[in-house]
Structures are given as C-alpha cells and as structure tokens.
Amino acid sequence: MLAGPTLLSPTWAQSSWPDKAIRIVVPAPAGGGVDVFVRVVAEQLGVALKKAVIVDNKPGAGGLLGAKAASQAAPDGYTLAYLHSGLVTVQAMNPRLDLLQEFRPIAKLTHAPFLAVVNGESRYRTLQDLINAVQAAPGKLTFGSGGNGSPAHFAVEYMEEKLGNFKALHVPLKGAAESANAIISGTIDFQVGLLASNISLVQSGRLRALAIASRERLALLPQVPTMAEAGIPGFVFEPWGGLAAPAGTPDAVVARLSEALASVMASPAIKDIVTKQGSVIDYTASPVFSAQIAREIEVDKVVVKRLGMTQP
C-alpha cells in the first residue's frame, strides 16, 4: 500500500520518523565528485537525524536508472534521491522521466559555475572575441563536452539560444579533463565547463578564462567577468544538485528533512568540501526549488527540439 504513508498525521510522522536507516540513491558512480559530496552530506544528515544515512550509487543512462529506482521506492522518507540539473536534460529527451510527477523536491543544495575557456595562448582574449569569431564563421570553431546532452554541451547551446547566431561544432569527448586537454593540444577551440575542472589549468596559464557563467564574479577568479558583463546579457549557467523524495512522501517528513538539510549545509564540513570542488552552497527549499526545475525543463525542451535529440 503505497498510499498509506501520505495518510499519516503530521504529529505521528514527526514523532516516529526516522526509526531506521535512510538511503540516498545517487545516480552517479562511486568515487567521483558528486559521490564524495553526497557522502559528506549523508554523514552530516545522519548526525542531525540521529540515524544512519547510507549512499547507494546507481549510475547509468545519464542518471535515469538511479532516478527511476529512487522514484519507485515507498514514499515513506527512507529513500531519497540526489537530483542534478543533468536529469532535466534527460527528461527533455526521454518521456520515461517526469521529475516533478515522480518526486517531491526537498532542497537544492549547491550549484556549480561554468567557465568559458580557450588555450592559454589563443588569440581570443575576451568572450566577445570568441563570439565574433564564431559568428564570422558559423560551424567552423569547435567546442568540447562530456557528450551529447551533457551540461557542457548544453551550456554552449544556451549561448546559441541567447545570441541567436552562435553556431560552433560540437565535439563529444569523454569528460571535462579530455576536453581541456584537447584545447591545450589545439584539437578543439574552446569549452564551457565546470570551474572545478578548469581552475588549476587557468591558474597555471595553460587555459585562459574568458568569462564565468555566474550571477556575480567569484572571489576565486575576481579578474574574470561574468558572461553578462562579457557580452551575453542575462546569461547564467549554474548546474545544481539537490535532494528529493518520492512523490507522496508526507509533508511532515519533507519538512523535517528540509530543516535538517538547512542545518547540514551550514556546517564547516560541507563548506570545506563544496569550496574544494569549486561549487557554491545554494540551499533553496521547495517550492522555489520545484519552480526552478519546472522552468529549466521547458528551456531544455526547446533546445532538445531544435537539435532533434532523443534518448531511447
């Protein structure tokens, strides 16, 4: 009886939950940056709730496998899902996933600014230089990403949506590191990728940062302008990560989780790991988080339709 938990009174849920271990399904492999972050969150959340919180890695299909596994669990607060903005793109390509129907978003936890970079010796010294070059020779300049539909791919497609005439040739690669190496070797011209993946190469001079796709300049790179300052008004690209529960999870349980997560995200351990990963703490509870997901789904659908992308 999956409907049962939704009928529990808030008083009962608050007094009885949790009385056993909680599982967070992470749609990413063990050992990566996402996994490391979620494990620290799980540890701190376990302390806050006085129950063990276990991480269950279920990678595959761009996160679809893990998301579906979590959404099909009993809506009793004992199975949660780590959602990320890449799943919005997965939904835009695949009708098998409906984030807002299958989940109750609890809170966005962090976002990760993306950085436009070129070779450290490139003739493109500003973002406007790059924009002018792409517009002068549509389809000639190349950019790398971790694959079709990846955040780094869609970052550039969003630039096309904003500018209306920014057609560069997409070169799918195995990830941010391979993409950065391809820029350094001269194989591709640029990428818009995670700050964390590029910061050391920017600091060493092997890559040149043209602009950061954040709302404000970052203290880590104060000399690097935002995309809006550098030539694309209103452009922000900050992929996020957050926690959600299966649809039907009781209000009182979601409220308890949201409260606990707010405390967790203020802890020194979380601040340390987030800073080291080049991300930004961005605790945002529902309904604001849910509204953001809804907006991004519609934006991604436009890009997916333009590119003719589908996923089986």
Beta strands, then each sheet from edge to edge (+ up, - down):
strand 1: 22-26
strand 2: 53-57
strand 3: 79-84
strand 4: 103-111
strand 5: 114-119
strand 6: 142-145
strand 7: 169-172
strand 8: 190-194
strand 9: 207-212
strand 10: 240-246
strand 11: 280-285
sheet 1: 2+ 1+ 3+ 10- 4+ 11-
sheet 2: 8+ 5- 9+
sheet 3: 6+ 7+
end
